[in-house]
């Protein structure tokens, strides 16, 4: 999928390395990203195994979520940054996508990273695929309840016809978790959110029992994907 966009954009990068030595990049990449021109918000993220949001981690696969002042800044990062050069040199597999925000609610460590990008746009349903990002800080006393709910939601997600790909992501082990998923269209997202019994029950419990101290939900229109994710480009 290729296209272009004007103004600020978001990108998501998923990289699989050949060995566990990739863990060091979570520390060493931070100062490099902090000095990257045009990068206004970013998070380095670990990933779960396969499509699961369970507590198990895939220590060879890591993600970067980034907000760019303009698309030209992302192009410069991909062509000139030592981080992107290492992806090309060392990764066993890599996939990336550019994202135009559609809706966003909530905060990430007290920041609204996508809201400024939406000030001049109307909430709307896109005509094609949709990317969904969820992120939450789980209260310590609710960790057990949260992870007990994961298998039912994972099963529903695996059975969902409209889900093209999904990965669990996180900043901290166990307590700061999220998902990044791709869907055939907005209708498929709504179908998963409201018709699946397991997912509806979890949503109800999170609100009634206050599982999260902070949460964020955002939808995007994906474009210009490159590379492979588990052997294929899910947007191709």
Secondary structure, DSSP 8 states (H G I E B T S, - for coil): ------S-EEEEEEEE-SSGGGGGHHHHHHHHHHT-TTEEEEEEEEEESTT--SS-EEEEEEEEEEEESSHHHHHHHHHH-HHHHHHHHH-SEEEEEEEEEEEEEE-BTTB-TTGGGGTT------SS-EEEEEEEEE-GGGHHHHHHHHHHHHHHHHH-TTEEEEEEEEEETTTEEEEEEEESSHHHHHHHHHH-HHHHHHHHHHHHHT-EEEEEEEEEEEEEEEE-BTTB-TT-
